[in-house]
Amino acid sequence: MAEKKMLIDGIECPFTNERNVLEVARKNGIDIPSLCYCENLSIYGGCRLCLVENDKGAMDAACSMKPKDGLVVYTHTKKVMESRRTTLQLLMSSHRADCLTCEQSGKCKLQDYAHRYNVEDTPFVGNTYCREPADATSPCIVRDPSKCILCGLCVRMCAEVQNVGAIDFVNRGKNAYVAPGFGRSLSETACVGCGQCAAVCPTGAITINRQIPKMWAMLHDPNKRVVVQFAPSVRVGMAEEFGMPADVPVTGKLVTALRRLGFDVVYDTNLSADLTIMEESAEFIEKVKSGAKLPMFTSCCPGWIQHVEHAHPHLMPQVSTCGSPMEMLGALIRKQFKDEDVYSVAIMPCTAKKFEAARPELEKDGQRLIDLVLTTDELIRMVKEAGIDFKNLPDSELDMPLGHYTGGGAIFGVTGGVTEAVIRRVVDDASPAALKTISECGVRGLEGIKAFEVSSGDLKIRIAVANGLANADRLIEKVEKGEEQFDFIEVMACPNGCIGGGGQPPATNARKAERFKAIFKEDDACEFKLPQQNPDLAYIYDELLQGRAHDLLHIHYPLHGDHH
């Protein structure tokens, strides 16, 4: 097939299967502005910032214009620039501008474009922004309609990628705004707290429900022993934000930064990811032997758990009773420091972890397992607030005991990682050849749905992996129609898994692909690859759990039934 080319600003731009002129331009290093476009969502064409002019003087939106061989367009003619400035002025007149104190200040695309196009004031009547009150009822995210520019990104993300539809456009014309229907708050909807709406919001209309002031208060309390854990994906998000490639190992720098912030004890959730696999694989084998109904679904992702409760409650008995790695390490921390006044903090790539930590089920022996959850984004803000030069920090070691982890724990941060760790545990062969065979069985990759089969002795296991709740729903529909049959299904609510979590710095598909590689680079650097090789496991089971593994490490949700 002959290569197709179009001219953008006189530059010859080849293209293949790009959906529109906007994608062709960006692929060729030409940045056309847009506030309503996302490469993973349907075309909306609402903001009109991406207008370009063709060689006949007509203007059209680059996001909806199909690329054609020989097409000629210009991105910054006088007509185009004047149109963009007018559009920005109109948007600014309907947006509450408290930029100095806005959570999104410095990262707001509207603010960025106003600076870029020298829009310093607006001739239109100001203060026409939406007067609907802010909604902070969700522990995960905060909605502020006064800053909404009606780009529709959050609506499409919630409907198309997550199949939840917790928010939509309400009213029409100048009275339109985005909100849950029927006057409800977010906490009254099927919202799973995944934070993907906040990840795509270009202004400050939807943000993470940040708990930074509370965290500082605990760090400054001399009577508190503050113990922190951080999840596998946190380190790759941190690297990018401080000007380092995603695949540069920063675990040691992260430990140093946490100590400088004032945390007394620093652990890595990779440890309890190993523990999760020990418990989950044992549970799966027991289900297979007992003839329990399959598939068994993973339980690490709190957004997925909420989605099952809301949309598929009949499947809850098939969801693993294993607590998430955050929960399990929280339980171990309580036992490790049982006679001390400990404040237990988890740093996660996931906004839904804030909801999970507050669930009544995450209380054991009368104690909350996790007192506070911070996202990667919040930790980044704290490091910057403290004036820490993260990039040039020396490396530090994790605290012991509970400071060891294997490659099986490290790969939890990506879609398929939990499953690959389970396979490593079941196959129980750490040879390079066995690990290579496992990695090539179909478990790796960023596809929305993966299906494959693995064998261990006489046992053949049919496995599926889904990321994004809409993909999970499609998979479940096929299973329930009898079109597919699986023994084990892993689901992560966020696209691409935790590396694309709602609490991470927002990233393009290309950036997330780099994070994916970085997680496996961490795996490569680990001395041990199988969860069962973790040298801390004997101490955990013998000294901390003392026969109470099921009681302390498993969660019995209301819809689980009595299968545990």
Summary of the structure (lengths in Angstrom):
residues: 564
radius of gyration: 24.5
end to end distance: 57.9
largest distance: 78.3
contacts: 1928
relative contact order: 0.11
helix: 42%
strand: 15%
